[in-house]
């Protein structure tokens, strides 16, 4: 028998798919094709494919086989092959012909049978703060949690984890990125992940707002629409949220799907004028904030883009007012924009516009 197939046909794989679907359908945990999950045993691993949606795990074949033991060994010995995730894909009959997740190196490195990685908005709201490491120690000490300062997803992140994690580590809070929880089973890992999320969720009412009606009307036939999420709209009506939103990006998937940062329109600017100004010399911006009026997104936004539009608001309304935040640098943003691995993920999510 093929050990990969044995693992795939087992109850734990079924449980992983169920947990993946549950997390993938929760926009406070996973947005669009973000996040990834894995199951491994005896050096063999099944992990979510890049560009696929965890929400589809129960209905679509989104898991690919990887030689986790070989990948982990390459990482630990500095083997240059570790830079090529595809080198460790296993040949298994019936497995989907897809790229393994960008984070495959992280999953291969961690010893736990199940690894769950989400872009939990409550976690990101902590992970972007300059005092994030202290907060993790305070709130998650008994969960054997470790804070990992921001690194480019994939190999760089895996190396940073090797430098900080220990054999006791169960939880990783990834600076400006998200949450990793591990366990001996999918159910155990999920319980751990949800407990972290609960502890990091702020004990305040989440801000909501509606865009100005006249402003919404003014967007007709401009190629833009009002963002259809009340937390995102709240940014345009709150000086604290507007201050956090202004500037460079706060986490990777924002850059990948919405472009670097966002644009704050000047008083006399239309949304199109603001977008054109903000995109000069850089990649296209897909968020325009008009203070006191609303937040606009392209009318042709696909489903993946819209999930990140919502996440932007969901994260910002959870940041404690007055907190200092750590942003991605221009160089870090450009690394993500020009990264072939992320271009593949974008290409797989180019359909389903906002009007669909």
Secondary structure, 3 states (H helix, E strand, C coil): CCHHHHHHCCHHHHHHHHHHHHHHCCCCCCCCCCCEEEEEECCEEEEEECCCCHHHCCCCCCEEEEEHHHHHHHHHHCCHHHHCHHHHECCCCCCCCCCECCCHHHHHHCCCCEEEEECCHHHHHHHCECCHHHHHHHHHHHHCEEEECCCCCCHHHHHHHHHHCCCCCCEEEECCCEEEEEECCHHHHHHHHHHHHHHHCCCCCCCCCCCCHHHHHHCCCCCEEECCCHHHHHHHHCHHHHHHHCCCCCCHHHHHHHCCCCEECCCCCCHHHHHHHHHCCCCCCCCEEECCCEEEEECCCEHHHHHHHHHHHHHHCCCCCCCCECCCCHHHHHHHHCCHHHHHHHHCCCCCECCC
